[in-house]
Amino acid sequence: MGALFAVVLLAVPAGPSKPSPHTFQAHLMGTVFHISIADEVPAATAQAAAGRAFTEVARVEAKTSEWRPDSEISAINRGAGLGPVEVSAETIALLQKAQRLAGESQGAFDVTWAALRTLWSFDPEAPKIPTPSVLHAALTKVGYRHLKVDPVTNTAFLETVGMAIGLGAIAKGYGVDRALAVLEAAGIRHALVDGGGDLAVMGRASSKRPWSVGVQHPRSGALLTTLTLESGAVVTSGDYERVVDVDGTRYHHLLDLRTGMPARRSVAVTVRAPQAILADALATAAFVLGPAGAFALIERYPGVDLALFSPDGRVLTTPRFKALFPARWDGR
């Protein structure tokens, strides 16, 4: 669960007399991370800073990936139903953020979704759709209230055997934030970090222009609108990211944990927030909640903006986004 490919970096060189930003990439957290550094520094300086940022993302991945058997999250998953597992204070803090968002979103965001992970496959060559009875059984092992996080002992405990944590909708945003923090500590003041669509910036793309972030149309892929940023993050989630069509029905990876089926209340959402970790989680929650619940959730967070693409063709927005998005995405 998380955002992929819906937010695109627009190339914004400073002008014909200025060099383009230094750009670097690395495959991390199951996606490609891009770093653009716009400071007027030697290429070797930019490369060294980007290398440290990528190393930091790799460190976060080593702790938080449920796909790595030696990660702290995998240790918690192995301990499900057996007993509390001691992990780092950093992982505890990340899980506390996840639990707070789970409560505020009434479970629309819930890291214990991973009990359903093996039931679905969105590979077009080999799709896998679980039966209702299989889903019903698996959903008894989903529920954030059964994840106990203790910051005093630095332990986490999944109360039921078979439960599992998956941090795909929050750890990547955290990795983006950490990468940006490492760049800043290295003396960089103007940079963009894009972790497979989870995107955060600081400073400007040039002396004349802020960073520009394009938001794609949820069906055609054409550029729908452009957001400008000098700080903060933008994340988009949509029903087109990992999707298969089976017997004329569209299935995607953003699951409504009340049913275990793909959420149907939204087509896409774009969230702008002060940090990527918050934008990442809120994008998932808002998508699952749809118009009825998403805006009530966003109101809890000052400085956060939302555009929600509704299945009926409307684009619903918070006030600061109203002038930036069309009223409809379906062309009517």
C-alpha positions as CSV (number, residue, x, y, z in Angstrom):
1,M,0.0,0.0,0.0
2,G,1.4,3.4,-0.9
3,A,1.9,5.7,-3.8
4,L,3.7,4.9,-7.1
5,F,4.2,7.0,-10.3
6,A,1.3,9.4,-9.8
7,V,3.5,12.4,-8.9
8,V,6.2,13.3,-11.4
9,L,9.2,15.6,-11.2
10,L,9.2,18.2,-13.8
11,A,12.6,19.1,-15.1
12,V,13.2,22.8,-14.1
13,P,16.8,23.8,-15.0
14,A,17.7,27.3,-13.8
15,G,18.1,28.6,-17.3
16,P,20.4,28.5,-20.3
17,S,23.3,30.1,-18.4
18,K,23.0,27.8,-15.3
19,P,23.6,24.1,-14.9
20,S,20.7,21.7,-14.4
21,P,20.3,20.3,-10.9
22,H,22.7,17.4,-10.0
23,T,20.6,14.2,-10.2
24,F,21.1,10.8,-8.8
25,Q,19.1,7.6,-8.4
26,A,19.2,4.3,-6.5
27,H,16.9,1.3,-6.1
28,L,15.7,1.2,-2.6
29,M,12.5,0.2,-0.7
30,G,11.3,-1.7,-3.8
31,T,11.3,1.4,-6.0
32,V,13.7,4.0,-7.6
33,F,14.7,6.9,-5.4
34,H,15.7,10.1,-7.2
35,I,17.6,12.9,-5.7
36,S,18.0,16.3,-7.3
37,I,20.4,18.9,-5.8
38,A,20.1,22.4,-7.1
39,D,22.9,24.0,-4.9
40,E,25.7,25.5,-6.9
41,V,28.3,23.0,-5.6
42,P,30.8,20.8,-7.4
43,A,29.4,17.5,-8.7
44,A,31.6,15.5,-6.3
45,T,30.1,17.4,-3.3
46,A,26.6,16.8,-4.5
47,Q,27.4,13.1,-5.2
48,A,28.8,12.6,-1.7
49,A,25.7,14.2,-0.1
50,A,23.3,12.1,-2.2
51,G,25.3,9.0,-1.4
52,R,24.9,9.7,2.3
53,A,21.1,10.2,1.8
54,F,20.8,6.9,-0.1
55,T,22.7,5.2,2.7
56,E,20.2,6.6,5.2
57,V,17.2,5.3,3.2
58,A,18.9,1.9,3.0
59,R,19.3,2.0,6.8
60,V,15.6,2.8,7.2
61,E,14.7,0.0,4.8
62,A,16.8,-2.5,6.8
63,K,14.8,-1.8,9.9
64,T,11.3,-1.5,8.5
65,S,10.9,-3.8,5.5
66,E,8.7,-6.8,6.1
67,W,10.3,-8.4,3.1
68,R,13.7,-8.6,4.9
69,P,13.9,-11.5,7.4
70,D,16.5,-9.6,9.5
71,S,14.4,-6.4,9.9
72,E,12.8,-5.3,13.2
73,I,9.4,-5.5,11.5
74,S,10.0,-9.1,10.5
75,A,11.0,-9.9,14.1
76,I,7.7,-8.4,15.3
77,N,5.8,-10.4,12.7
78,R,7.5,-13.7,13.8
79,G,6.5,-12.9,17.4
80,A,2.8,-12.6,16.6
81,G,0.8,-14.3,19.2
82,L,3.9,-15.3,21.1
83,G,5.1,-12.3,23.0
84,P,6.4,-8.7,22.8
85,V,9.5,-8.1,20.7
86,E,12.1,-5.4,21.7
87,V,13.1,-3.1,18.8
88,S,14.7,0.3,18.4
89,A,13.2,3.5,19.8
90,E,13.1,4.7,16.2
91,T,10.8,1.8,15.1
92,I,8.7,2.3,18.2
93,A,8.2,6.0,17.2
94,L,7.3,5.0,13.7
95,L,4.7,2.5,14.9
96,Q,3.3,5.0,17.4
97,K,2.7,7.4,14.5
98,A,1.0,4.6,12.5
99,Q,-1.2,3.7,15.4
100,R,-2.3,7.3,15.9
101,L,-3.2,7.7,12.3
102,A,-5.0,4.4,12.4
103,G,-7.2,5.6,15.3
104,E,-7.8,9.0,13.7
105,S,-8.8,7.4,10.3
106,Q,-10.9,4.7,12.0
107,G,-8.7,2.0,10.5
108,A,-8.7,3.3,7.0
109,F,-4.9,3.4,7.5
110,D,-3.8,0.3,9.3
111,V,-0.3,-1.3,9.2
112,T,-1.7,-4.7,10.2
113,W,-3.2,-5.0,6.7
114,A,-0.2,-7.3,5.8
115,A,-2.1,-10.4,7.0
116,L,-3.8,-10.1,3.5
117,R,-0.6,-9.6,1.6
118,T,-0.3,-13.1,0.2
119,L,-4.0,-13.3,-0.8
120,W,-3.7,-10.9,-3.6
121,S,-1.6,-10.7,-6.7
122,F,-1.8,-7.7,-9.1
123,D,0.5,-9.2,-11.7
124,P,-1.4,-8.9,-15.0
125,E,0.2,-12.2,-16.1
126,A,-0.9,-14.1,-13.0
127,P,-3.6,-12.2,-11.1
128,K,-4.8,-13.7,-7.8
129,I,-8.2,-12.7,-6.3
130,P,-9.2,-14.3,-2.9
131,T,-12.6,-15.8,-2.4
132,P,-14.9,-14.2,0.2
133,S,-14.4,-17.0,2.6
134,V,-10.6,-16.7,2.5
135,L,-10.9,-13.0,3.0
136,H,-13.2,-13.4,5.9
137,A,-10.8,-15.7,7.6
138,A,-7.8,-13.4,7.0
139,L,-9.6,-10.3,8.3
140,T,-9.8,-11.9,11.7
141,K,-6.0,-11.3,11.8
142,V,-6.3,-7.6,10.9
143,G,-6.8,-4.8,13.3
144,Y,-4.6,-2.0,14.6
145,R,-6.1,-2.3,18.1
146,H,-4.3,-5.7,18.4
147,L,-0.9,-4.2,17.8
148,K,0.5,-3.1,21.2
149,V,3.3,-0.6,21.2
150,D,5.1,0.1,24.4
151,P,7.6,3.1,24.4
152,V,8.7,2.4,27.9
153,T,10.1,-1.1,27.2
154,N,10.6,-0.4,23.4
155,T,8.5,-3.5,22.6
156,A,5.8,-4.2,20.0
157,F,3.4,-7.1,20.1
158,L,0.9,-8.5,17.6
159,E,-1.7,-10.3,19.8
160,T,-2.9,-12.9,17.4
161,V,-0.9,-15.6,15.6
162,G,-0.9,-14.9,11.9
163,M,-1.0,-11.1,12.2
164,A,1.6,-9.1,10.3
165,I,2.7,-5.5,9.9
166,G,3.4,-3.9,6.5
167,L,4.8,-0.4,6.6
168,G,4.6,0.3,2.8
169,A,2.3,3.3,3.3
170,I,4.4,5.1,5.8
171,A,8.0,3.8,5.8
172,K,8.7,5.1,2.3
173,G,7.6,8.6,3.3
174,Y,9.8,8.3,6.4
175,G,12.7,7.3,4.2
176,V,12.2,10.4,2.0
177,D,12.1,12.7,5.0
178,R,15.3,11.1,6.4
179,A,17.0,11.5,3.1
180,L,16.1,15.2,3.0
181,A,17.3,15.6,6.5
182,V,20.7,14.0,5.7
183,L,21.1,16.3,2.7
184,E,20.4,19.3,4.9
185,A,22.9,18.1,7.5
186,A,25.5,17.8,4.7
187,G,25.0,21.5,3.9
188,I,22.6,21.2,1.0
189,R,19.9,23.8,1.0
190,H,18.0,23.1,-2.3
191,A,17.0,19.6,-3.0
192,L,14.2,17.2,-4.0
193,V,13.9,13.6,-3.0
194,D,11.4,11.4,-4.9
195,G,10.9,7.9,-3.5
196,G,8.7,6.3,-6.2
197,G,6.1,9.1,-6.1
198,D,6.6,10.0,-2.4
199,L,8.2,13.4,-2.9
200,A,9.6,16.1,-0.6
201,V,11.6,19.2,-1.3
202,M,13.5,22.0,0.4
203,G,14.7,25.3,-1.1
204,R,14.2,26.1,-4.8
205,A,15.0,24.4,-8.1
206,S,16.8,27.6,-9.2
207,S,17.2,31.2,-8.1
208,K,14.2,32.1,-10.2
209,R,11.9,29.1,-9.7
210,P,10.5,26.8,-6.9
211,W,10.3,23.1,-7.5
212,S,7.5,22.1,-9.8
213,V,5.6,18.9,-9.2
214,G,3.2,17.5,-11.8
215,V,0.0,15.6,-11.0
216,Q,-1.1,13.1,-13.6
217,H,-4.7,12.5,-14.8
218,P,-5.9,9.2,-13.1
219,R,-6.8,7.6,-16.4
220,S,-4.9,9.2,-19.4
221,G,-1.7,9.8,-17.5
222,A,-1.5,13.3,-19.0
223,L,-0.4,16.2,-16.9
224,L,-3.4,17.5,-15.1
225,T,-2.0,20.2,-12.9
226,T,1.3,21.5,-11.5
227,L,2.1,22.3,-7.9
228,T,5.0,24.5,-6.8
229,L,6.9,23.8,-3.6
230,E,9.8,25.3,-1.6
231,S,9.2,23.0,1.3
232,G,7.1,20.0,2.3
233,A,5.9,16.9,0.5
234,V,3.4,15.7,-2.1
235,V,2.1,12.2,-2.4
236,T,-0.6,10.8,-4.7
237,S,-2.4,7.5,-4.4
238,G,-4.7,6.1,-7.1
239,D,-6.5,3.0,-8.3
240,Y,-4.2,2.8,-11.3
241,E,-0.9,2.1,-9.6
242,R,-1.0,-1.7,-9.2
243,V,-4.1,-2.9,-11.0
244,V,-5.5,-5.9,-12.8
245,D,-8.6,-6.5,-14.8
246,V,-10.3,-9.9,-14.2
247,D,-13.5,-10.8,-16.0
248,G,-14.2,-7.1,-16.6
249,T,-13.7,-6.0,-12.9
250,R,-10.9,-3.7,-12.0
251,Y,-8.9,-4.7,-8.9
252,H,-6.2,-2.5,-7.3
253,H,-3.9,-2.7,-4.3
254,L,-5.5,0.0,-2.0
255,L,-7.6,-2.2,0.2
256,D,-10.6,-1.3,2.4
257,L,-9.9,-3.4,5.5
258,R,-13.5,-3.6,6.4
259,T,-14.0,-5.9,3.5
260,G,-10.5,-6.9,2.4
261,M,-11.5,-5.7,-1.1
262,P,-10.1,-2.8,-3.1
263,A,-11.5,0.5,-1.9
264,R,-14.1,2.1,-4.2
265,R,-14.8,5.5,-2.8
266,S,-12.0,7.3,-4.6
267,V,-10.2,7.2,-7.9
268,A,-7.1,9.1,-6.8
269,V,-6.0,11.5,-4.1
270,T,-3.2,14.0,-3.9
271,V,-2.0,15.2,-0.5
272,R,0.4,18.0,0.3
273,A,1.8,18.0,3.8
274,P,4.8,19.3,5.8
275,Q,6.5,15.9,5.8
276,A,6.4,12.9,3.4
277,I,5.7,10.5,6.2
278,L,2.4,12.3,6.9
279,A,1.5,12.8,3.2
280,D,2.2,9.1,2.6
281,A,-0.1,7.8,5.3
282,L,-2.8,10.4,4.8
283,A,-3.0,9.6,1.0
284,T,-3.8,6.0,1.8
285,A,-6.3,6.9,4.5
286,A,-8.1,9.5,2.4
287,F,-8.3,7.2,-0.6
288,V,-10.0,4.5,1.5
289,L,-12.3,6.9,3.3
290,G,-13.5,8.7,0.2
291,P,-15.3,12.1,0.3
292,A,-17.4,11.3,3.4
293,G,-14.5,10.8,5.7
294,A,-11.3,12.1,4.1
295,F,-11.9,15.8,4.6
296,A,-12.8,15.3,8.3
297,L,-9.5,13.5,8.7
298,I,-7.5,16.2,6.9
299,E,-8.9,18.9,9.1
300,R,-7.0,17.4,12.0
301,Y,-3.8,18.5,10.4
302,P,-3.0,22.2,9.9
303,G,-1.0,22.8,6.8
304,V,-2.2,19.7,4.9
305,D,-4.1,20.0,1.6
306,L,-6.1,17.3,-0.3
307,A,-7.5,16.8,-3.8
308,L,-9.8,13.8,-4.0
309,F,-10.8,12.4,-7.4
310,S,-14.3,11.0,-6.9
311,P,-15.7,8.1,-8.9
312,D,-18.5,10.4,-10.1
313,G,-16.0,12.6,-11.9
314,R,-15.7,15.5,-9.4
315,V,-12.4,16.7,-8.0
316,L,-13.0,17.7,-4.4
317,T,-10.4,19.9,-2.6
318,T,-9.4,21.7,0.5
319,P,-9.5,25.5,0.0
320,R,-5.9,26.1,-0.9
321,F,-6.1,23.4,-3.6
322,K,-9.3,24.7,-5.2
323,A,-7.7,27.0,-7.7
324,L,-5.0,24.5,-8.7
325,F,-7.2,21.6,-9.7
326,P,-10.1,21.4,-12.2
327,A,-13.6,20.9,-10.9
328,R,-13.9,17.6,-12.7
329,W,-11.4,15.0,-13.9
330,D,-13.8,13.2,-16.3
331,G,-14.0,16.1,-18.8
332,R,-17.7,16.8,-18.3
